[in-house]
Amino acid sequence: MAEPKIKLDEVLHVAELARLQLSDDEARQMQAQLDSILGYLAELDELDVSDVEPTFHSIPMDAPLRRDVPVPCSDRSEILAEAPESEAGGFAVPLVLEVDS
Amino acid sequence: MAGYEPVIGLEVHAQMRSRTKLFCGCPTDYGAPPNEHTCPVCLGLPGALPVPNEKAIELAVRAGLALGCQVAPHSRFARKNYFYPDLAKGYQISQFELPLNEKGHLDIEVEGEAKRIGITRIHVEEDAAKNLHGIGSGAVTLVDFNRAGTPLIEIVSEPDLRGADEAEAYLKKLRDILMFIGVNDGNLEEGSFRCDANVSIRPAGQTELGTRAELKNINSFRFVKKAIEHEIARQEGVLQGGGEVVQETRTWLEAQNKTVSMRGKEEAHDYRYFPDPDLPPLAFDAKRIEALRQALPELPEAKRARWQKDLGLTEYDAGVLSAHPEVAKYFEAAAEALAKRADKMKASEAGKKVGNFIQSEVLRHVSTDGLSATFPVGPSAVAGLLAVVEDGTINGKIAKKVFATMVDTGKSARAIIDEGGFAQVTDKGAIEDEVRRVLEANPSQVQQYKGGKTGVLGFFVGQVMKATQGAANPKMVNETLKRLLDAP
C-alpha cells in the first residue's frame, strides 16, 4: 500500500478536536476511509486553477443585510424547557474550571 | 547582564453599539434577566439562518477608517471551531481570510515620544455567551446567551509595543477614538471593551521573537500595566532560571497580583477555520466606503487641536473637556451659543470663558455612563448665564451663585437674577452711597491710604462688596473709591 495521505496520529488529533473517542480499530478504519476520500479529492490537484478565483460560497451572491431593528425574542421558559438542566434562568452545565488553583 | 526587551501585541474586542445582535434581531441591551434576549439564531439551534446587521457592519467599517485601514471590497465570514459551554453552535462566526479591515495604524505618545503602532486587521465577529461559574447550587456553570451574538470588532495590533506604558497608551487612545466615533461605549468593567495581550521577551538586540504567553482578563486600565509588567518579570525569571517560556494562555488574577496558567486551553488554538456556508461574501463598493469616510465624526485628536487653535483653549483644557464625547459636544454647543449671544465676542474668547466655567462649575455635577452623560443644565443655559456676565448684569462671583440655583431649580439665569435681586448694582448713586458709608466707618484705613498706603484700596473694595452681598459692579466700586479718596 502506498503511503497513506493521512497519518494515524492526525486522525487521532482530529478525533480529539471533535471530542470523539475512537478505539484502535475505529481509528484505523477512519484512516482508511479518509485516505480514500483524500485520494479522490487529489484528482482536483491535476487541474490548473491558477487563474481561478477561490470559491468561498456556492451561490454567486453578496450577503443580504438586515436593518438594525429589534424583533421579539423567544420565550425563555420554552427554550430552557429543551435544556437537560437549567437553573436561575441559565442553562446549567458541569462546572467549568478555568484556572489551576 | 544584558537586558531583555519585551514585545507586546494587543487584541482588543470591542462591542459595537448597534441596537440588535450581529446576525439576529435580538436586542443588545445590557442587564436583562438571563436568556431573555435570545432566539434560535443566537442560541445556535439547527436550521437557523444568520443575516448580518447592516448597522454593525457600517460601525466596523467606521472603526477601520478611523484607524487608517484599507476596507476590503469583499470580505468573508468564517467559522472558528472550538468547544466551550459559551458557544452553543460549536463554532464562532468570525472572519479569517479576507477580513473587513486591514493594514491600519494608531499613533501613540509616551513621555513625549511619538510612535506608530501597526494594526494588522480589524475583523467582525459575534460575541460568545456569558458563563457564570459556581452560582446557584455551586456545582454547575450557568450559561446566559443574552450576550451571544453581540457584534464585536477584534482589533489586532502588530507586535510593535515595547513596554507596559506603550500598551496602556495604545489602549487609552484606541478606546477614546472608538467612543468618539460612536462605535463602542468604552466600558471595561461591563466587558464591552476587552483586551488580551500577547507578551514575549527576547534578549536586547535579537530580532527573532521569543515564545509568547497570551494574557486574558485585563478588564481595567489599572490592571493593564500591572498585568503586563508582572508577566514580563515572570518570563525574565523563567529565562534567568535556565527554563523556557511555554506558549500558553494565562489569566490575570488581580486579588493575587499575578498571572496564572489557564487549564485546558492548550489545544484550543487549532480552530480549523473555514468559510461559513450560511453567509455569502460581504460586499462594499468604493462609493459606499467613501460615503462612510465622509460621514466619519471628527476624531478626538483633531478636535483638541482645533479647540486650541480656534477656541482659545490650552492643551490641558482641551484634554479635560474632551475626556468624554458628550462633554466635548456640550462644550462646543455652549461656546457656540455664547459667541452668538454676546455682542462682538470672538469664538476664541467665548471658548475660553465657557471652557473655564465648565471646568470650574459644571463638571463636578456631570456623571457619565458608557457613551451617555447627564448634565445639570443644558449648554444653552450655561451660555445664557455667561452672556449676562458679559453684558455686566452680574459679575463672575454672582454667576457661581446663580449657577448653583440653576442646578437646584432648573430655572434660567435671567429668571433667577430677576427673582433673587442678583442683578449687579450699577446704579452710580447707590454705589457712591455705599462707598461713603464704608469710608466713614473706617477712618483709620482712610488715613493710611492718604498717608500713601494705597494697598488698603483692596480692603475698601472688599467691604463694599460685602455690604452689597457681592452685587456691586467691582469696576465701578473701584473707580468711585479712587475718585472719593483721591479728592483733595
Interface residues (C-beta under 8 A of the other chain):
Chain A: H13 E16 L17 R19 F56 H57 S58 I59 M61 D62 A63 P64 L65 R66 R67 D68 V69 P70 V71 C73 S74 R76 I79 L80 E85 E87 A88 G89 G90 F91 A92 V93 P94 L95 V96 L97 E98 V99 D100
Chain B: S18 R19 T20 C24 G25 C26 P27 P33 P34 N35 E36 H37 T38 C39 P40 L43 V51 P52 N53 E54 K55 A56 I57 R76 F77 N81 F83 Y84 P85 L98 N131 L132 H133 G134 I135 G136 S137 A139 V140 T141 L142 V143 D144 F145 T251 L253 V260 S261 M262 R263 G264 E267 D270 R272 P275 P277 L279 P280 P281 L282 A283
